[in-house]
Amino acid sequence: MALDTVDLRLLRVFVAIVESGGFAAAQAKLNLSLSTISSHIAGLETRLGVTLCRRGRSGFSLTPEGQAAYAEIQRLLGATSQFDNRMRSLRDKLHGTLAIGLVDNTITDPKAPLERVFARFVAAAPEVRLNISTRAPDDLLREVIAGNLHVAIASFPRVVLGLAYEDLYREAQRFYCGKDHPLYAVPDGEIDVDLVRRHRIVGRDYWGGRDLKIFAIAGAHAIVSDMESEARLILSGAFLGYLPEHFAAPFVAAGRLRSLKPALFAREQLFQLAHDPNRAESAALDLFRTIVVEELGPPKKP
């Protein structure tokens, strides 16, 4: 039978009887009547499917199955006690402030349910004060290195030696134009790189020209530091540029934006959790990292 269906209370009753040397001797320790103790053991034997002990005029004794069960139950209860102690110790350490860095405009991404992360974390660590900053990816990395942030979650344009990264999810990016742009009505079949690079293109400063690589142009016609600024330029009809698909979706639905030739220009950006493993251990950070990976990370392989 599955262990998780066994009432731990019945296992503890059985251990108390064995350690006391019999049903009658265990009465005072358990503060239970003989009939109740006998009923508990009968129920445990039924659940386990084996006879654990013999009791009668000849006295109390364990069957071979009972001896084996007693040894396994001791190990189980020991592990349970160890778990309780570790959790109690963890709760005692869960205090202070946890500084978290995020990038802007991820709230509309179903792959980034940070609200669930925060709810779980606060329930497990109610004494920890959260300090959340929203900044560009490069700035987040600098703040983690400086020790001003414990952890950062973003799509990072570079890897910094000394920091640890945990892969989470991939954000879909599409290349957009506004409804007033000359390419808005041009069919995808007529759009190529050469046509696009004749128009103004927005670049993100923290990506260092990566947005422009496919177009092979000298530089962006406008530089932004955040998604909202880029969206406004694209919506103006004067610029083209990349936006997260989830962020652009309401504007696409309203007919204000169009994704240009996704088969050619679509891309994905890996979001990661970054932290400094060389800094002092933090129970709050360890708990937060665990919850983030469970909620935002790739599905576990069976």
C-alpha positions in Angstrom: 0.0 0.0 0.0 1.1 3.6 -0.5 2.7 5.1 2.6 0.9 8.4 2.2 -2.4 6.6 3.1 -1.1 5.5 6.5 -2.1 7.6 9.4 1.1 8.6 11.2 -0.8 8.7 14.4 -1.4 5.0 14.2 2.3 4.4 13.4 3.3 6.3 16.6 0.8 4.3 18.6 2.4 1.1 17.4 5.9 2.4 18.2 4.8 3.4 21.7 3.4 -0.2 22.3 6.6 -1.8 21.1 8.8 0.4 23.2 6.6 0.0 26.3 6.5 -3.8 25.9 2.8 -4.3 25.4 -0.7 -2.8 25.2 -1.2 -2.4 29.0 2.2 -0.9 29.5 1.6 1.7 26.8 -1.7 2.9 28.3 -0.1 5.6 30.5 2.2 6.8 27.8 -0.6 7.1 25.2 -3.3 8.1 27.6 -5.7 5.7 25.9 -7.8 2.8 27.0 -6.9 -0.8 26.2 -9.9 -1.1 23.8 -8.9 2.1 21.9 -5.3 0.9 21.6 -6.4 -2.5 20.4 -8.7 -0.9 17.8 -5.9 1.3 16.6 -3.5 -1.6 16.1 -6.3 -3.6 14.4 -6.9 -0.7 12.0 -3.2 -0.4 11.3 -2.8 -4.1 10.6 -5.8 -3.9 8.2 -4.2 -1.0 6.3 -0.8 -2.6 6.1 -2.2 -6.0 5.3 0.0 -7.8 7.8 -0.2 -9.0 11.4 2.1 -6.9 13.5 2.0 -8.5 16.9 0.6 -11.3 19.0 -1.2 -10.5 22.3 -2.9 -12.8 24.8 -2.2 -14.9 27.8 1.3 -15.7 26.6 2.1 -12.0 26.5 3.0 -9.4 23.9 5.4 -10.2 21.0 6.1 -9.0 17.5 5.6 -11.1 14.4 8.5 -11.2 11.9 6.4 -8.8 9.8 6.0 -6.6 12.9 9.7 -6.5 13.6 10.4 -5.4 10.0 7.5 -2.9 10.1 8.9 -1.4 13.4 12.3 -0.9 11.8 10.8 0.8 8.7 8.4 3.0 10.8 11.4 4.1 13.0 13.1 5.3 9.9 10.0 7.0 8.6 9.3 8.8 11.8 12.9 9.8 12.1 12.8 11.3 8.7 9.5 13.1 9.5 11.1 14.5 12.7 14.1 15.7 10.7 11.9 17.3 8.1 9.9 19.1 10.9 13.2 20.4 12.5 14.5 21.6 9.1 11.3 23.4 8.3 11.2 25.0 11.8 14.8 26.1 11.3 13.9 27.5 7.9 11.0 29.4 9.3 13.2 30.9 12.0 15.6 32.1 9.3 13.0 33.6 7.0 13.2 37.2 8.0 14.8 40.4 6.8 14.5 41.9 3.2 14.7 40.2 -0.1 15.6 42.5 -3.0 14.2 41.4 -6.3 14.9 42.9 -9.8 12.5 42.5 -12.7 12.2 43.9 -16.2 9.1 45.9 -17.3 6.0 44.7 -19.1 5.9 41.0 -18.3 2.6 41.0 -16.5 0.7 40.1 -19.7 2.8 37.0 -20.3 1.1 33.8 -19.3 4.5 32.2 -19.0 5.5 34.6 -16.2 2.9 34.1 -13.4 5.0 36.1 -10.8 1.8 36.8 -8.9 1.7 33.1 -8.0 5.3 33.3 -7.0 4.8 36.2 -4.6 1.6 34.6 -3.1 3.5 31.4 -2.4 6.5 33.2 -1.0 4.6 35.4 1.3 2.5 32.5 2.6 5.8 30.6 3.4 7.8 33.6 4.6 5.4 36.2 6.0 8.2 38.0 8.0 10.3 38.7 4.9 10.0 42.3 3.5 10.1 42.4 -0.4 11.9 45.2 -2.2 11.2 45.0 -5.9 12.9 47.1 -8.6 12.1 47.3 -12.3 15.1 48.1 -14.5 16.8 47.2 -17.8 18.5 43.8 -17.9 22.1 45.2 -17.9 21.2 47.4 -14.9 19.8 44.4 -13.1 23.0 42.5 -13.6 25.1 45.4 -12.3 22.9 45.6 -9.2 23.2 41.9 -8.5 27.0 42.1 -8.8 27.0 45.2 -6.5 24.9 43.3 -3.9 22.0 45.7 -4.1 19.8 42.9 -5.5 19.6 39.4 -4.3 18.1 38.1 -7.5 17.0 39.3 -10.9 14.6 37.8 -13.5 15.0 38.9 -17.1 16.2 38.1 -20.6 19.8 39.0 -20.2 21.9 40.2 -23.2 25.1 38.9 -21.7 26.5 36.4 -19.3 28.5 37.9 -16.3 31.2 35.6 -14.9 30.6 34.9 -11.3 26.8 34.9 -11.4 24.7 31.8 -11.6 21.8 31.6 -14.1 18.8 29.3 -14.0 16.7 28.9 -17.2 13.0 29.7 -16.9 10.9 30.2 -20.0 11.1 31.7 -23.5 9.3 34.9 -24.5 8.0 35.2 -28.0 9.1 38.3 -29.9 7.6 39.6 -33.1 8.5 42.4 -35.5 5.7 45.0 -35.7 4.6 48.0 -37.7 1.7 50.5 -36.8 -1.5 50.8 -38.9 -0.2 54.2 -40.3 3.1 52.7 -41.5 3.6 52.2 -45.3 4.2 48.4 -44.8 1.0 47.8 -42.8 -1.0 46.8 -45.9 1.9 45.1 -47.7 1.4 41.3 -47.9 4.0 39.1 -46.1 4.9 37.5 -49.4 6.2 40.9 -50.6 8.2 41.7 -47.5 11.9 40.8 -47.1 14.9 42.1 -45.2 15.9 44.5 -48.0 12.4 46.2 -48.0 12.3 46.5 -44.2 15.8 48.1 -43.9 14.6 51.0 -46.0 12.5 52.1 -43.1 13.2 53.5 -39.6 13.9 50.7 -37.1 13.8 51.0 -33.3 16.6 49.4 -31.3 16.8 48.6 -27.5 19.9 50.1 -25.9 20.6 47.1 -23.7 20.7 44.7 -26.6 23.6 46.4 -28.2 22.5 46.2 -31.8 21.2 42.6 -31.7 17.7 43.8 -32.8 19.4 45.1 -36.0 21.7 42.2 -36.9 19.3 40.6 -39.4 18.9 44.0 -41.2 22.6 44.7 -41.6 22.3 48.4 -41.0 24.8 50.7 -39.3 22.5 51.7 -36.4 19.0 52.1 -35.2 17.0 55.2 -36.1 15.7 55.4 -32.5 17.0 53.9 -29.2 14.8 53.0 -26.3 15.3 51.6 -22.8 11.9 49.9 -22.3 9.0 48.2 -24.1 6.5 51.0 -23.6 8.7 53.6 -25.3 9.3 51.2 -28.2 5.6 50.5 -28.5 4.8 54.2 -28.7 7.3 54.7 -31.5 5.9 51.8 -33.5 2.3 52.9 -32.9 3.3 56.3 -34.3 3.5 54.7 -37.8 7.0 56.1 -38.2 9.1 53.1 -36.9 9.3 49.4 -37.0 10.6 47.3 -34.1 10.4 44.2 -31.9 7.9 43.7 -29.1 6.9 40.8 -26.9 4.0 39.0 -28.5 1.9 39.1 -25.3 2.5 42.8 -24.9 1.5 43.7 -28.4 -1.5 41.4 -28.5 -4.2 44.0 -27.4 -2.9 46.5 -30.1 -2.9 43.7 -32.7 -6.5 42.8 -31.7 -7.5 46.5 -32.0 -6.0 46.8 -35.5 -3.3 49.2 -34.4 -0.3 46.9 -34.9 0.6 44.2 -37.3 3.3 41.5 -37.0 5.4 41.5 -40.1 6.4 38.2 -41.7 6.7 36.1 -38.5 8.3 33.2 -40.4 11.3 35.4 -41.1 11.5 37.9 -38.3 10.0 36.1 -35.2 12.4 35.2 -32.4 12.4 34.0 -28.8 14.3 35.3 -25.9 15.2 33.1 -22.9 14.3 34.5 -19.5 16.5 33.5 -16.6 17.0 34.0 -12.9 20.4 35.4 -12.0 22.0 35.6 -8.5 25.4 35.7 -7.0 26.2 32.2 -5.5 29.3 33.6 -3.7 27.4 35.8 -1.3 26.2 34.7 2.1 23.6 32.0 2.2 20.0 33.2 2.5 17.1 31.0 3.4 14.7 33.6 1.9 16.6 33.7 -1.4 16.8 29.9 -1.6 13.0 29.7 -1.0 12.3 32.3 -3.6 14.5 30.7 -6.2 12.8 27.3 -5.6 9.3 28.8 -6.1 10.3 30.8 -9.2 11.8 27.7 -10.9 8.7 25.6 -10.0 6.3 28.3 -11.3 8.2 29.7 -14.3 10.8 27.1 -15.1 10.6 24.5 -17.9 8.4 21.4 -17.2 10.2 18.6 -15.3 10.9 15.5 -17.3 9.0 12.5 -16.1 
